[in-house]
Amino acid sequence: MPIIVNLDVMLAKRKMKSKELAELIGITTANLSILKSGKAKAIRFSTLDAICKALDCQPADILEHIKE
């Protein structure tokens, strides 16, 4: 897949656990895990916005496009 999700990298940089982020942004840890693994087919802008606010980052810090 040409889109790489670097959410685990940002969590490590912020010293935050997945469970804590999930609670902050109002999604289940299972859905956050799907997003982190790159298995998600889509992400809502509202969820991306909440993640960026919680981690104090930009969308490009989380999502990366790789040329095939």
C-alpha positions as CSV (number, residue, x, y, z in Angstrom):
1,M,0.0,0.0,0.0
2,P,1.5,3.4,-0.9
3,I,0.2,5.1,2.2
4,I,2.2,4.4,5.4
5,V,0.7,5.1,8.8
6,N,3.4,6.3,11.3
7,L,1.1,6.6,14.2
8,D,3.2,4.3,16.4
9,V,6.2,6.6,15.8
10,M,4.3,9.7,17.0
11,L,3.0,7.8,20.0
12,A,6.5,6.9,21.0
13,K,7.8,10.4,20.5
14,R,5.0,11.7,22.7
15,K,5.5,8.9,25.2
16,M,1.8,8.0,25.0
17,K,0.2,4.6,24.9
18,S,-2.4,3.6,22.3
19,K,-5.1,3.1,25.0
20,E,-4.5,6.7,26.3
21,L,-4.8,8.1,22.7
22,A,-7.9,6.1,22.0
23,E,-9.6,7.4,25.1
24,L,-8.6,11.0,24.3
25,I,-10.0,10.9,20.8
26,G,-13.0,8.8,21.5
27,I,-12.4,5.6,19.5
28,T,-11.9,2.0,20.5
29,T,-8.5,0.6,21.0
30,A,-9.4,-2.0,18.3
31,N,-10.1,0.7,15.7
32,L,-6.9,2.5,16.7
33,S,-5.0,-0.7,16.3
34,I,-6.5,-1.2,12.8
35,L,-5.4,2.4,11.9
36,K,-1.9,1.9,13.3
37,S,-1.4,-1.4,11.4
38,G,-2.2,0.3,8.1
39,K,-5.2,-2.1,7.6
40,A,-7.7,0.8,7.6
41,K,-9.2,1.6,4.3
42,A,-10.1,5.2,5.3
43,I,-9.9,7.7,8.1
44,R,-12.4,10.4,8.9
45,F,-11.0,13.9,8.9
46,S,-12.5,14.4,12.3
47,T,-10.5,11.4,13.6
48,L,-7.3,12.7,12.0
49,D,-8.0,16.1,13.5
50,A,-8.5,14.6,16.9
51,I,-5.3,12.6,16.6
52,C,-3.3,15.7,15.5
53,K,-4.6,17.7,18.4
54,A,-3.9,15.0,21.0
55,L,-0.4,14.4,19.7
56,D,0.3,18.0,18.8
57,C,1.4,17.1,15.3
58,Q,0.5,17.6,11.6
59,P,-1.2,15.0,9.4
60,A,2.1,14.5,7.5
61,D,3.7,13.4,10.7
62,I,1.3,10.5,10.8
63,L,0.6,9.7,7.1
64,E,3.3,9.2,4.5
65,H,2.9,8.5,0.8
66,I,5.4,6.0,-0.8
67,K,5.8,5.9,-4.6
68,E,5.4,2.4,-6.0
